Amino acid sequence: MMRKKFKQHKTAAVAVAAALCVTAAAGTLAVYGQNAAEKQVKETAEEKLSQEEAVYIPWDEDTLYKETVENQDIVKQVCEKYGLDPNSATMKDITREMRNYEEALWLLDEMGEKPLLMEKGEGMDSLETYIGDVYAFDGGKQVLESYCREHGLHAKSARIKDLTAEDLVAIGEIAYNTSEHPKN
């Protein structure tokens, strides 16, 4: 009797068995895909964590200035210009003007080969985009073109290294005063 019923419903039984197999295979693939994705995310996260990145830690006024700046040549130049001892100058000794000079030296050192103005499709590799990023405004191009015009430079072909630290400080001040960036 059982055989007779099985023969009658053979197609349905095969369909149910096939559906179970397909469901099991799909479930297995889903679990495999999830495990592979988790493994890839974990590896990427571990790789990112293992890379040494600059960590910006707030400092108090007694922190030595040289401990807050990665490039010690810049520390020496800033301290020399403003008459401070690089080994004993603390953050309470450092003024906004000194930090601006430090930034200008950093720009010359780290981005000196970069152009002043953003070239098509260039991204973040220009003084214009740096100014826009720091001061959160779109007027970097106008600030640079105006400054270059007043000082006889060709903004479209000039590189950051063509400017002096004092030029960069002045450009930074103009950008700061022009932008709607909060001023304190």
Z-matrix of the N, CA and C atoms (Angstrom, degrees):
N
C 1 1.429
C 2 1.539 1 110.92
N 3 1.261 2 115.84 1 -39.92
C 4 1.452 3 121.30 2 179.40
C 5 1.521 4 110.10 3 -65.03
N 6 1.343 5 114.72 4 -38.69
C 7 1.460 6 119.10 5 179.17
C 8 1.518 7 111.31 6 -64.93
N 9 1.275 8 114.61 7 -39.51
C 10 1.454 9 119.64 8 -179.13
C 11 1.528 10 110.19 9 -63.68
N 12 1.323 11 116.48 10 -44.83
C 13 1.466 12 120.36 11 179.03
C 14 1.531 13 110.56 12 -64.88
N 15 1.339 14 115.94 13 -39.11
C 16 1.469 15 119.40 14 179.56
C 17 1.517 16 110.76 15 -63.05
N 18 1.343 17 116.84 16 -42.91
C 19 1.457 18 120.16 17 178.84
C 20 1.517 19 110.94 18 -63.58
N 21 1.323 20 117.21 19 -35.83
C 22 1.460 21 120.84 20 179.76
C 23 1.532 22 110.92 21 -67.73
N 24 1.300 23 116.60 22 -37.80
C 25 1.470 24 121.19 23 -174.79
C 26 1.530 25 112.32 24 -109.43
N 27 1.319 26 116.41 25 24.38
C 28 1.466 27 121.64 26 -177.59
C 29 1.526 28 111.36 27 -58.19
N 30 1.306 29 118.17 28 -45.23
C 31 1.466 30 122.07 29 -178.68
C 32 1.522 31 110.56 30 -62.86
N 33 1.323 32 116.19 31 -43.02
C 34 1.467 33 120.16 32 179.84
C 35 1.524 34 110.21 33 -65.69
N 36 1.322 35 117.21 34 -40.83
C 37 1.467 36 121.16 35 -179.85
C 38 1.526 37 110.80 36 -64.75
N 39 1.326 38 116.30 37 -41.91
C 40 1.468 39 120.11 38 177.87
C 41 1.529 40 109.93 39 -64.28
N 42 1.324 41 116.46 40 -40.49
C 43 1.469 42 120.61 41 179.31
C 44 1.523 43 110.69 42 -63.71
N 45 1.338 44 116.98 43 -42.29
C 46 1.474 45 120.85 44 178.31
C 47 1.524 46 109.59 45 -64.35
N 48 1.319 47 117.63 46 -44.38
C 49 1.465 48 121.26 47 179.54
C 50 1.527 49 110.61 48 -62.79
N 51 1.331 50 116.56 49 -42.30
C 52 1.470 51 120.38 50 178.73
C 53 1.528 52 110.49 51 -64.28
N 54 1.333 53 116.44 52 -40.86
C 55 1.468 54 120.31 53 179.01
C 56 1.524 55 110.55 54 -63.12
N 57 1.334 56 116.57 55 -41.44
C 58 1.469 57 120.16 56 177.63
C 59 1.531 58 111.08 57 -63.23
N 60 1.321 59 116.58 58 -42.11
C 61 1.473 60 120.21 59 179.19
C 62 1.528 61 111.24 60 -64.37
N 63 1.331 62 116.09 61 -43.86
C 64 1.466 63 120.10 62 179.71
C 65 1.528 64 110.12 63 -63.77
N 66 1.337 65 116.93 64 -42.49
C 67 1.468 66 121.27 65 179.13
C 68 1.528 67 110.32 66 -63.00
N 69 1.319 68 116.96 67 -43.44
C 70 1.467 69 120.95 68 179.12
C 71 1.526 70 110.67 69 -63.71
N 72 1.329 71 116.75 70 -42.25
C 73 1.471 72 120.45 71 179.44
C 74 1.523 73 110.57 72 -65.14
N 75 1.334 74 116.97 73 -43.08
C 76 1.469 75 120.44 74 179.53
C 77 1.527 76 110.44 75 -63.98
N 78 1.325 77 116.45 76 -41.48
C 79 1.469 78 120.28 77 177.96
C 80 1.516 79 111.74 78 -62.88
N 81 1.334 80 115.82 79 -42.28
C 82 1.465 81 120.15 80 178.33
C 83 1.522 82 110.97 81 -62.51
N 84 1.330 83 116.74 82 -44.75
C 85 1.467 84 120.38 83 178.39
C 86 1.526 85 111.61 84 -63.55
N 87 1.325 86 117.30 85 -38.70
C 88 1.468 87 120.65 86 179.41
C 89 1.526 88 110.46 87 -64.27
N 90 1.320 89 116.67 88 -44.67
C 91 1.469 90 120.63 89 178.79
C 92 1.526 91 109.95 90 -64.56
N 93 1.335 92 117.02 91 -43.25
C 94 1.462 93 120.34 92 177.94
C 95 1.529 94 110.71 93 -60.37
N 96 1.332 95 116.95 94 -45.87
C 97 1.468 96 121.10 95 179.63
C 98 1.518 97 111.99 96 -61.47
N 99 1.321 98 116.33 97 -41.94
C 100 1.463 99 119.92 98 179.23
C 101 1.526 100 110.35 99 -64.87
N 102 1.322 101 117.16 100 -44.19
C 103 1.467 102 120.20 101 179.01
C 104 1.525 103 111.44 102 -63.13
N 105 1.329 104 116.66 103 -40.85
C 106 1.468 105 120.26 104 178.86
C 107 1.523 106 110.60 105 -64.74
N 108 1.328 107 117.13 106 -41.98
C 109 1.469 108 120.83 107 179.07
C 110 1.524 109 110.70 108 -64.72
N 111 1.335 110 117.16 109 -43.46
C 112 1.465 111 120.52 110 178.42
C 113 1.523 112 110.95 111 -61.85
N 114 1.326 113 116.20 112 -41.06
C 115 1.461 114 120.43 113 179.40
C 116 1.529 115 110.41 114 -63.57
N 117 1.333 116 116.89 115 -43.09
C 118 1.463 117 120.98 116 179.60
C 119 1.527 118 110.94 117 -64.74
N 120 1.328 119 117.46 118 -43.08
C 121 1.468 120 121.19 119 178.59
C 122 1.524 121 110.03 120 -62.65
N 123 1.325 122 116.35 121 -42.94
C 124 1.465 123 121.00 122 179.83
C 125 1.528 124 110.60 123 -62.28
N 126 1.330 125 117.25 124 -45.72
C 127 1.465 126 120.92 125 179.52
C 128 1.525 127 111.33 126 -62.76
N 129 1.326 128 117.03 127 -42.39
C 130 1.463 129 121.24 128 178.81
C 131 1.522 130 110.54 129 -63.58
N 132 1.324 131 116.56 130 -43.35
C 133 1.467 132 120.58 131 179.59
C 134 1.523 133 110.81 132 -64.17
N 135 1.329 134 117.33 133 -43.00
C 136 1.462 135 120.49 134 178.76
C 137 1.524 136 110.94 135 -63.76
N 138 1.331 137 116.46 136 -39.22
C 139 1.465 138 120.66 137 178.40
C 140 1.526 139 110.56 138 -63.72
N 141 1.332 140 116.60 139 -44.47
C 142 1.473 141 120.55 140 179.40
C 143 1.520 142 110.68 141 -63.48
N 144 1.327 143 116.43 142 -40.65
C 145 1.462 144 119.75 143 -179.45
C 146 1.520 145 111.84 144 -68.58
N 147 1.324 146 116.53 145 -30.42
C 148 1.458 147 119.10 146 -179.01
C 149 1.526 148 112.47 147 -78.03
N 150 1.335 149 117.11 148 -19.95
C 151 1.459 150 120.12 149 178.30
C 152 1.517 151 108.99 150 -73.38
N 153 1.325 152 114.91 151 137.89
C 154 1.456 153 119.87 152 -179.57
C 155 1.523 154 109.01 153 -81.05
N 156 1.311 155 115.81 154 119.01
C 157 1.455 156 120.79 155 178.42
C 158 1.516 157 108.90 156 -120.56
N 159 1.325 158 114.33 157 153.06
C 160 1.452 159 119.06 158 177.29
C 161 1.524 160 109.06 159 -67.10
N 162 1.300 161 114.97 160 130.10
C 163 1.452 162 120.78 161 178.21
C 164 1.518 163 107.09 162 -112.31
N 165 1.307 164 115.22 163 125.26
C 166 1.452 165 119.81 164 -178.53
C 167 1.519 166 109.30 165 -98.19
N 168 1.308 167 114.62 166 110.11
C 169 1.448 168 121.18 167 -178.55
C 170 1.519 169 107.84 168 -107.67
N 171 1.315 170 116.68 169 129.16
C 172 1.462 171 117.89 170 177.80
C 173 1.527 172 109.67 171 -62.47
N 174 1.288 173 115.86 172 144.22
C 175 1.453 174 119.80 173 -177.83
C 176 1.521 175 109.12 174 -120.14
N 177 1.319 176 113.91 175 157.40
C 178 1.460 177 117.38 176 175.89
C 179 1.523 178 108.60 177 -94.96
N 180 1.308 179 116.20 178 174.42
C 181 1.467 180 119.68 179 -172.92
C 182 1.522 181 113.49 180 -69.46
N 183 1.330 182 118.07 181 -15.37
C 184 1.466 183 120.40 182 178.43
C 185 1.528 184 112.99 183 -90.93
N 186 1.316 185 117.32 184 -2.91
C 187 1.461 186 120.93 185 177.65
C 188 1.523 187 109.11 186 -67.50
N 189 1.324 188 115.85 187 135.86
C 190 1.463 189 119.44 188 177.90
C 191 1.528 190 109.23 189 -65.28
N 192 1.308 191 115.50 190 135.86
C 193 1.466 192 121.63 191 -179.55
C 194 1.523 193 110.85 192 -56.93
N 195 1.327 194 116.65 193 -40.50
C 196 1.467 195 120.27 194 -176.97
C 197 1.524 196 112.39 195 -64.36
N 198 1.337 197 117.43 196 -18.97
C 199 1.459 198 120.81 197 178.23
C 200 1.530 199 112.30 198 -82.99
N 201 1.318 200 116.82 199 -11.19
C 202 1.468 201 120.13 200 -177.47
C 203 1.519 202 113.06 201 -100.18
N 204 1.327 203 116.93 202 -9.17
C 205 1.466 204 121.01 203 -177.17
C 206 1.521 205 108.11 204 -119.89
N 207 1.313 206 115.61 205 129.14
C 208 1.462 207 120.50 206 -177.29
C 209 1.531 208 112.28 207 -68.01
N 210 1.322 209 117.06 208 -43.89
C 211 1.459 210 121.81 209 -175.91
C 212 1.530 211 109.71 210 -87.98
N 213 1.311 212 116.40 211 107.79
C 214 1.466 213 120.85 212 -175.83
C 215 1.528 214 112.77 213 -71.38
N 216 1.329 215 118.07 214 -22.22
C 217 1.469 216 120.09 215 174.15
C 218 1.526 217 110.12 216 -64.74
N 219 1.310 218 116.49 217 -37.94
C 220 1.466 219 120.76 218 177.62
C 221 1.520 220 109.67 219 -65.61
N 222 1.331 221 117.23 220 -42.06
C 223 1.472 222 120.86 221 177.44
C 224 1.523 223 109.64 222 -57.24
N 225 1.328 224 116.79 223 -46.69
C 226 1.476 225 120.80 224 -179.08
C 227 1.521 226 111.27 225 -62.20
N 228 1.333 227 116.91 226 -43.32
C 229 1.466 228 120.03 227 -179.13
C 230 1.525 229 111.74 228 -65.33
N 231 1.325 230 117.07 229 -41.95
C 232 1.469 231 120.68 230 179.12
C 233 1.523 232 109.70 231 -64.29
N 234 1.328 233 116.48 232 -48.00
C 235 1.467 234 120.18 233 -178.75
C 236 1.524 235 111.18 234 -63.85
N 237 1.325 236 117.03 235 -39.44
C 238 1.467 237 120.60 236 178.50
C 239 1.530 238 110.67 237 -63.07
N 240 1.319 239 116.87 238 -45.58
C 241 1.463 240 120.68 239 -178.47
C 242 1.526 241 111.91 240 -62.74
N 243 1.323 242 116.84 241 -37.22
C 244 1.461 243 120.38 242 -174.99
C 245 1.532 244 113.35 243 -104.25
N 246 1.329 245 117.34 244 11.82
C 247 1.458 246 121.35 245 173.62
C 248 1.521 247 114.97 246 69.10
N 249 1.314 248 117.09 247 36.62
C 250 1.461 249 120.93 248 178.23
C 251 1.521 250 110.26 249 -112.08
N 252 1.317 251 115.71 250 155.30
C 253 1.459 252 121.36 251 175.11
C 254 1.532 253 107.81 252 -86.04
N 255 1.329 254 118.23 253 118.56
C 256 1.470 255 119.93 254 -176.77
C 257 1.529 256 113.59 255 -62.05
N 258 1.324 257 117.35 256 -22.01
C 259 1.462 258 120.37 257 -178.53
C 260 1.521 259 113.35 258 -86.32
N 261 1.331 260 117.55 259 -15.78
C 262 1.466 261 118.83 260 -178.12
C 263 1.528 262 113.99 261 -125.66
N 264 1.320 263 118.39 262 -6.25
C 265 1.470 264 120.73 263 179.95
C 266 1.527 265 109.49 264 -65.61
N 267 1.320 266 115.71 265 130.98
C 268 1.461 267 120.90 266 178.75
C 269 1.526 268 109.37 267 -109.25
N 270 1.300 269 116.10 268 171.46
C 271 1.462 270 120.42 269 -177.72
C 272 1.524 271 112.39 270 -63.79
N 273 1.327 272 117.75 271 -26.48
C 274 1.470 273 118.48 272 177.99
C 275 1.526 274 111.10 273 -70.45
N 276 1.344 275 117.61 274 -18.63
C 277 1.466 276 121.91 275 178.06
C 278 1.530 277 112.14 276 -83.27
N 279 1.314 278 117.27 277 -16.12
C 280 1.466 279 122.31 278 -172.14
C 281 1.529 280 109.96 279 -90.80
N 282 1.322 281 115.27 280 126.42
C 283 1.465 282 121.22 281 -179.55
C 284 1.531 283 110.11 282 -98.93
N 285 1.315 284 115.27 283 170.45
C 286 1.469 285 120.71 284 176.43
C 287 1.527 286 110.38 285 -60.04
N 288 1.319 287 116.94 286 -38.78
C 289 1.468 288 121.46 287 178.80
C 290 1.532 289 110.54 288 -60.56
N 291 1.329 290 116.46 289 -41.37
C 292 1.467 291 120.85 290 178.77
C 293 1.525 292 110.93 291 -66.25
N 294 1.336 293 116.93 292 -40.40
C 295 1.463 294 120.30 293 178.75
C 296 1.524 295 110.69 294 -65.42
N 297 1.331 296 116.77 295 -36.69
C 298 1.463 297 120.59 296 176.91
C 299 1.528 298 110.54 297 -64.06
N 300 1.329 299 116.60 298 -41.05
C 301 1.465 300 121.04 299 178.29
C 302 1.533 301 109.44 300 -65.58
N 303 1.318 302 116.37 301 -41.08
C 304 1.467 303 121.18 302 176.79
C 305 1.530 304 110.27 303 -58.90
N 306 1.326 305 116.58 304 -44.73
C 307 1.464 306 120.89 305 179.34
C 308 1.530 307 110.79 306 -62.49
N 309 1.328 308 116.74 307 -40.83
C 310 1.467 309 120.66 308 179.23
C 311 1.529 310 110.43 309 -62.60
N 312 1.332 311 116.88 310 -42.83
C 313 1.469 312 120.30 311 177.90
C 314 1.528 313 110.59 312 -64.56
N 315 1.321 314 115.94 313 -38.56
C 316 1.463 315 119.93 314 178.07
C 317 1.527 316 110.28 315 -63.24
N 318 1.333 317 116.66 316 -44.23
C 319 1.467 318 120.56 317 178.83
C 320 1.524 319 110.87 318 -59.14
N 321 1.316 320 116.97 319 -44.11
C 322 1.468 321 120.25 320 179.26
C 323 1.524 322 110.88 321 -63.14
N 324 1.333 323 116.03 322 -40.87
C 325 1.460 324 120.72 323 -176.88
C 326 1.529 325 112.50 324 -74.08
N 327 1.318 326 116.80 325 -45.97
C 328 1.461 327 121.05 326 -172.93
C 329 1.527 328 114.41 327 -90.99
N 330 1.332 329 117.40 328 -29.54
C 331 1.465 330 120.01 329 -173.65
C 332 1.524 331 112.49 330 -125.54
N 333 1.315 332 117.44 331 16.54
C 334 1.460 333 121.65 332 -174.22
C 335 1.513 334 115.67 333 -53.44
N 336 1.307 335 118.19 334 -34.20
C 337 1.469 336 121.89 335 -178.23
C 338 1.526 337 112.94 336 -81.73
N 339 1.305 338 117.00 337 -10.39
C 340 1.468 339 121.01 338 -177.07
C 341 1.525 340 110.73 339 -75.91
N 342 1.340 341 116.66 340 150.77
C 343 1.471 342 120.07 341 178.97
C 344 1.530 343 111.04 342 -74.47
N 345 1.322 344 115.14 343 163.10
C 346 1.463 345 119.46 344 176.10
C 347 1.519 346 110.45 345 -72.27
N 348 1.326 347 115.55 346 -45.10
C 349 1.461 348 120.36 347 -176.36
C 350 1.519 349 110.90 348 -102.77
N 351 1.318 350 114.80 349 147.76
C 352 1.453 351 120.86 350 179.96
C 353 1.522 352 109.44 351 -69.73
N 354 1.314 353 115.51 352 128.55
C 355 1.453 354 120.56 353 175.35
C 356 1.520 355 107.59 354 -90.61
N 357 1.305 356 116.72 355 157.08
C 358 1.461 357 121.53 356 -176.87
C 359 1.524 358 110.84 357 -53.34
N 360 1.325 359 115.59 358 125.26
C 361 1.453 360 121.07 359 175.86
C 362 1.509 361 114.91 360 71.81
N 363 1.322 362 117.61 361 12.88
C 364 1.458 363 119.84 362 -174.34
C 365 1.520 364 113.10 363 -82.83
N 366 1.309 365 118.36 364 -23.72
C 367 1.457 366 120.22 365 178.90
C 368 1.513 367 113.04 366 81.36
N 369 1.317 368 116.28 367 -132.65
C 370 1.462 369 121.84 368 -171.16
C 371 1.528 370 113.41 369 -92.61
N 372 1.298 371 118.65 370 19.63
C 373 1.453 372 120.25 371 -174.37
C 374 1.518 373 113.78 372 -103.14
N 375 1.321 374 117.10 373 55.03
C 376 1.459 375 120.22 374 175.19
C 377 1.520 376 108.80 375 -155.75
N 378 1.323 377 115.72 376 161.42
C 379 1.461 378 119.98 377 177.02
C 380 1.524 379 110.03 378 -65.55
N 381 1.316 380 116.68 379 -34.69
C 382 1.470 381 120.92 380 178.85
C 383 1.528 382 111.16 381 -57.95
N 384 1.322 383 117.16 382 -48.66
C 385 1.461 384 119.68 383 -178.80
C 386 1.527 385 111.17 384 -70.88
N 387 1.327 386 116.91 385 -33.15
C 388 1.467 387 120.21 386 176.62
C 389 1.528 388 109.91 387 -62.05
N 390 1.328 389 116.57 388 -47.17
C 391 1.470 390 121.38 389 179.22
C 392 1.527 391 110.02 390 -61.70
N 393 1.326 392 116.21 391 -44.32
C 394 1.458 393 119.86 392 178.98
C 395 1.512 394 112.34 393 -61.21
N 396 1.321 395 116.43 394 -37.32
C 397 1.453 396 121.45 395 179.86
C 398 1.529 397 111.22 396 -71.34
N 399 1.321 398 116.91 397 -45.20
C 400 1.465 399 121.27 398 -177.21
C 401 1.524 400 111.57 399 -68.41
N 402 1.326 401 116.47 400 -44.57
C 403 1.467 402 120.19 401 -174.95
C 404 1.523 403 113.33 402 -99.99
N 405 1.310 404 117.01 403 3.92
C 406 1.465 405 123.51 404 175.06
C 407 1.525 406 112.76 405 50.95
N 408 1.345 407 114.90 406 52.46
C 409 1.461 408 118.78 407 175.30
C 410 1.514 409 109.63 408 -152.70
N 411 1.333 410 115.89 409 165.58
C 412 1.460 411 121.36 410 -175.38
C 413 1.519 412 113.12 411 -97.63
N 414 1.321 413 118.69 412 11.57
C 415 1.458 414 120.92 413 -174.10
C 416 1.512 415 115.37 414 -93.04
N 417 1.330 416 118.10 415 11.55
C 418 1.458 417 120.58 416 -178.46
C 419 1.517 418 113.15 417 -59.49
N 420 1.319 419 116.61 418 -40.44
C 421 1.467 420 120.74 419 -179.03
C 422 1.524 421 110.31 420 -62.48
N 423 1.330 422 117.35 421 -45.07
C 424 1.466 423 120.73 422 -179.28
C 425 1.527 424 110.96 423 -65.38
N 426 1.323 425 117.18 424 -40.69
C 427 1.465 426 121.14 425 178.48
C 428 1.526 427 109.78 426 -60.82
N 429 1.321 428 116.92 427 -47.42
C 430 1.467 429 121.32 428 -178.08
C 431 1.524 430 111.82 429 -66.86
N 432 1.327 431 117.13 430 -44.70
C 433 1.470 432 119.54 431 179.97
C 434 1.524 433 110.87 432 -62.54
N 435 1.316 434 117.21 433 -41.89
C 436 1.466 435 121.36 434 179.58
C 437 1.529 436 110.77 435 -64.27
N 438 1.330 437 116.82 436 -46.12
C 439 1.465 438 120.99 437 -179.40
C 440 1.530 439 110.43 438 -62.84
N 441 1.315 440 116.16 439 -45.65
C 442 1.472 441 120.33 440 -179.08
C 443 1.527 442 111.22 441 -64.10
N 444 1.308 443 117.09 442 -40.72
C 445 1.466 444 120.98 443 178.37
C 446 1.537 445 110.02 444 -60.37
N 447 1.329 446 116.81 445 -44.86
C 448 1.468 447 121.71 446 -179.45
C 449 1.527 448 112.60 447 -66.86
N 450 1.327 449 117.10 448 -26.12
C 451 1.466 450 120.75 449 -175.59
C 452 1.531 451 113.52 450 -111.49
N 453 1.320 452 116.57 451 14.98
C 454 1.458 453 120.88 452 173.88
C 455 1.519 454 115.28 453 69.57
N 456 1.312 455 117.78 454 29.75
C 457 1.464 456 121.63 455 177.91
C 458 1.526 457 109.45 456 -108.27
N 459 1.303 458 116.18 457 153.66
C 460 1.461 459 121.40 458 177.45
C 461 1.531 460 107.28 459 -99.16
N 462 1.329 461 116.41 460 102.90
C 463 1.468 462 121.98 461 -172.73
C 464 1.525 463 113.35 462 -59.31
N 465 1.324 464 117.65 463 -34.87
C 466 1.464 465 120.07 464 -175.20
C 467 1.526 466 112.99 465 -71.41
N 468 1.319 467 117.34 466 -27.30
C 469 1.462 468 119.02 467 -177.99
C 470 1.528 469 113.10 468 -109.14
N 471 1.312 470 117.86 469 -11.14
C 472 1.471 471 120.93 470 -176.37
C 473 1.528 472 111.27 471 -73.17
N 474 1.303 473 114.11 472 151.80
C 475 1.461 474 123.07 473 175.51
C 476 1.530 475 107.72 474 -111.67
N 477 1.315 476 115.78 475 161.79
C 478 1.465 477 120.01 476 179.71
C 479 1.522 478 110.35 477 -57.56
N 480 1.330 479 117.23 478 -38.19
C 481 1.466 480 120.82 479 -178.63
C 482 1.531 481 112.63 480 -64.30
N 483 1.337 482 118.01 481 -15.34
C 484 1.465 483 121.40 482 177.91
C 485 1.526 484 111.81 483 -76.60
N 486 1.318 485 116.46 484 -10.49
C 487 1.463 486 121.76 485 179.27
C 488 1.526 487 109.54 486 -100.37
N 489 1.316 488 115.73 487 158.99
C 490 1.466 489 120.33 488 173.94
C 491 1.524 490 108.25 489 -93.20
N 492 1.320 491 115.63 490 167.87
C 493 1.462 492 119.62 491 175.85
C 494 1.523 493 109.99 492 -59.45
N 495 1.326 494 116.10 493 -38.18
C 496 1.469 495 120.33 494 179.59
C 497 1.530 496 110.64 495 -65.09
N 498 1.347 497 117.13 496 -38.99
C 499 1.470 498 120.60 497 175.53
C 500 1.529 499 110.24 498 -59.82
N 501 1.315 500 115.78 499 -45.11
C 502 1.462 501 120.11 500 -178.01
C 503 1.527 502 111.87 501 -66.07
N 504 1.336 503 116.40 502 -37.21
C 505 1.466 504 119.88 503 176.14
C 506 1.526 505 109.50 504 -63.21
N 507 1.333 506 116.51 505 -44.97
C 508 1.471 507 120.72 506 -179.93
C 509 1.528 508 110.89 507 -62.67
N 510 1.322 509 117.32 508 -43.42
C 511 1.467 510 121.27 509 178.21
C 512 1.527 511 110.02 510 -62.14
N 513 1.322 512 116.44 511 -42.24
C 514 1.463 513 120.45 512 178.02
C 515 1.517 514 112.10 513 -61.40
N 516 1.326 515 116.78 514 -40.80
C 517 1.473 516 120.85 515 178.43
C 518 1.527 517 111.13 516 -65.15
N 519 1.330 518 115.83 517 -43.26
C 520 1.472 519 119.49 518 178.88
C 521 1.532 520 109.59 519 -62.19
N 522 1.321 521 116.41 520 -45.27
C 523 1.465 522 120.37 521 179.69
C 524 1.528 523 110.42 522 -62.70
N 525 1.310 524 116.92 523 -42.30
C 526 1.467 525 121.81 524 179.30
C 527 1.524 526 110.58 525 -60.72
N 528 1.322 527 116.33 526 -46.40
C 529 1.463 528 120.51 527 -178.00
C 530 1.528 529 112.59 528 -73.09
N 531 1.330 530 117.29 529 -28.41
C 532 1.462 531 121.85 530 -179.12
C 533 1.523 532 111.84 531 -79.43
N 534 1.314 533 116.03 532 -35.83
C 535 1.468 534 120.14 533 -175.18
C 536 1.521 535 111.24 534 -72.50
N 537 1.311 536 113.55 535 165.65
C 538 1.462 537 119.65 536 174.33
C 539 1.521 538 110.17 537 -90.88
N 540 1.317 539 115.93 538 13.13
C 541 1.453 540 122.45 539 178.84
C 542 1.525 541 108.69 540 -56.12
N 543 1.325 542 118.39 541 136.37
C 544 1.469 543 119.42 542 -179.95
C 545 1.524 544 111.22 543 -57.60
N 546 1.300 545 115.54 544 133.18
C 547 1.464 546 120.79 545 -178.85
C 548 1.520 547 108.63 546 -111.57
N 549 1.323 548 115.07 547 135.13
C 550 1.463 549 118.53 548 179.17
C 551 1.487 550 111.52 549 -120.77
